[in-house]
Amino acid sequence: MKERIAISLVFLIAAVASLYFVYHGHISQETSGVLANLGTGFIGTALTVLIVDWLYERRRSQDSCRSIAMSVLQELDHAIWVWQGDSRNFDLDELYSRILQAEEDDPIPAYTQNLFMRLATRCVGHLNLKKDDLILQPKLAQTLKNLSRLELIRDVNRDFDFHQFKAILATAIESLSETCDLSQPKSIQLPITAHRITSEEHQHYRHFGRQIDGSQQPIWTPFN
């Protein structure tokens, strides 16, 4: 960007110099015409470079914001999967529905809290390191600010309750989906399972890959 601005300044200086001699120099009419054409040409080139630079930076910022939104959405998907369970493949409607149907007595053990806290810390990092890009995406910036509040999930004096916690997650999914140019999530009917998949035992297995007692799940072997 700085290089393009420097190039534009060079052309603008050349344009001013050329037009100066046109109006204030004692030169022939033919030379004056040539310099006038050069001056206007330099101005046009400088404006073209600035416009192209602006469009390039805008596109780069949009791509950067989309990349931020996708990385946050994927990390949010993992944290919610550990907490709420269900299939591991990315399904936006399922992810959204799991949040909407989460219950207040669903446990959030320390390792699951850590996932949300780490996500919040990364959102703070994006807000600090990508502030110039986020100027073009104020809705995404606000979403990152809301998610950054999850750093307080373990604080006794946190300023939001379970329903606000759910609201932050659900709103974030809606906003991040929009930034990523994905279809807006909708609530769907989730399958009823025989066991409560939000239990601490299930969360422990999803996060660590083993049961609380340390035992491993048998590896499935296909029939020959």
C-alpha positions, 0 to 999 in steps of 0.5 A: 500500500505504501509503495502505491501511495508513493508512486501516486505522489510521484505522478502527482508531483510530475503533474503539478510540475507539468501544469505549472510550466503550462500556466506560468512558464514562457514556452511555446504553444506546442510545448504547452500542449504537450505538457498539458496532456502529460499533466492530465495523464499523470493525474489520471495515472495517480488516481488510477493507482489510488483507486486500484490500491483502495480496491485491492486493500478492500478485497484483501481486508474482506478475505482476511475477515472471512478467514478470521470468521471461518477459523473462529466458527470452526473452533466454536464448532469444536468447543460446542461439539465437546460440550453438546455432542452429536456428529463430528462433521461440520453441520451448521444447522445441527451446531445452531440447534445444539446451542438453542436446545442446550439446557442450564443443567448441562455440565461445563467441566473445566476442560470444556470451559478452557475451550471457550476461554481459549476461543475468547482469547483468540478473538481478543487477538484478532481484535488487536492484530486485525483492527484495520481489516475489521473496520470494514466488518463492524458486525464481525468486530462486535461478534468477536467482542461478544465472544471475548467475554467468554474469557470470564466464564470461570469468574465467579463475578462474571456479568452474564448468566447461562441464557446470555451465554447461549445468546452469545454463542447463537448470535455468533454462529449467525454472524460468522455464517453471514461473514463466511457467505454461508446460508443462515443457520436454522433450528432443526429437530435433533435425533433423540439419543438413548443416553444424555450426550452432554454428560461429563463422561461423554464430554471427557471422551470427546475431548480426551478420547478416553473414558474418565477411568482411562479406558479406551473405546474399542477400535471398530474393525470392519468385517472381511 
